[in-house]
Amino acid sequence: MHILGIDIGGSGIKGAPVNTDSGTLLADRYRLPTPKGAKPAPVAEVVSQVAGFFAWQAPIGCGFPAVIRNGVAESAANIHPKWIGTDVAALFSEATHCPVHVVNDADAAGLAEVTFGAGRDVGGVVMMITIGTGLGSALFVDGRLVPNTELGHIEIDCDDAETLASDVARKEHDLSWKKWAKRLDKYLGRLESLFSPDLMILGGGAIKNQTQFLPLLTLRTRIIPAQMGNDAGIVGAALAARRNLG
């Protein structure tokens, strides 16, 4: 089945048609900048432009940086607070004139990895953590998604975890890889103690520097880098839409 996947990020909104049977993109990604302020109406307009670029007239899956319940945004940690309470699915459906299914962006990336990437055919408890502007999380039990975990916002040393261990925090505090890895290790260790996962998959922008920090982590849990790269959010959004349809 072919579904347009769209991934909404802090700096860019990108999409491509996806073959959801194979997890492959059917065309090159098309990317536009995320509007300054990222308020609902301007973002919906850019989503419409991405769909229009592909002349799309079929279902769309969209990864969105918020807790999503029945298409409605219930949080706004790294986006404009006007999104809280917005029916994102309805807004994007109206803008694109297509049926749109919306899923948390980290959940979308996790779906791609569990279906086609590093977590494929792995049973038990699998966690994916995306490390970038914030810390995203996706949790799976025997391949079934537990949605909207948002574990980047658990408390570590009386602070929000992503303010300490995200890639942005590393850059803002000018931390060496060793010092930052110690913070990340503490965060991942907390998740290990809470969930006893069988596998942790690390993705997001920081993973391109994996050799700088993966060897410094001390968890008992097996940790591996994500495999789907920049395609994960797009592919996972399309997969979530397919599951919703089926």
Residue, then its C-alpha position, 0 to 999 in steps of 0.5 A: m500500500h502506498i501512503l504519503g508519510i510526513d515528518i514534522g520537525g523543529s526546523g523542517i517538514k519533510g515527506a515522501p510517498v512510502n511503500t508500506d509493504s517494504g518500508t521504502l520511499l517511492a520518491d526523493r524526500y521533499r522538505l520545506p522549512t518549518p514556519k517560524g513560531a510553528k503555529p497551527a495555520p502556517v504549519a498546516e499550509v506547509v503540510s498542504q504544500v508537501a502533499g501538493f508537491f506529490a499531487w497526493q490524493a490518498p491517505i497521509g500519515c503524519g509524525f507530530p512532536a506532541v502527545i496525540r490522542n485520537g488526532v488531538a494534540e495534548s502537549a506542546a513541549n517543543i512546539h507552540p502552545k496553541w497546538i494544545g487541544t488542536d485536532v491536528a488530524a482534522l486540521f491537516s485533512e482540511a488543508t490537504h483534502c486527504p484523510v490524515h492520521v497523526v502519530n507522535d513523532a518518536d512513535a513513528a520513528g520507532l514503528a519504522e525501526v521495529t518493522f523494518g530496521a534495528g528492532r525487526d523480529v525482536g521480541g520482548v520490551v524494545m525501547m527507541i530513544t531519539i536524541g536531538t532537539g529533545l529526547g523522544s521515546a517509543l516503547f514496544v512490547d512484543g512488537r505492539l506500540v505503547p503510545n505517547t510515552e514521552l520519556g524525555h520528560i521524566e525527572i533527572d536530578c530535579d530537572d527535565a531529562e531532555t534539558l540535561a541529556s539531549d543533543v541540544a543540551r550538549k551543544e548549549h553547555d559545550l559539553s565534551w562527548k565524555k561528559w555528555a555521555k555520562r549524562l546520557d548514561k544516567y538517563l538511559g540507566r533510569l529507563e533501564s531500571l523502570f522498564s528492564p528492556d530487552l533492547m534499546i535503539l538509539g536514533g535521532g541526529a546525535i547517532k551520526n556521532q555514535t562512535q563518540f559516545l556509544p562505547l562510553l555507555t555502561l548499561r546491561t541492556r543491549i544498545i544498538p544504533a537505529q538503521m532507518g536514518n532520516d527516513a524513519g519518521i516518514v516511513g513510520a508515519a505512513l505505517a501508522a496510517r496504514r494500521n489505522l486504516g486496517 
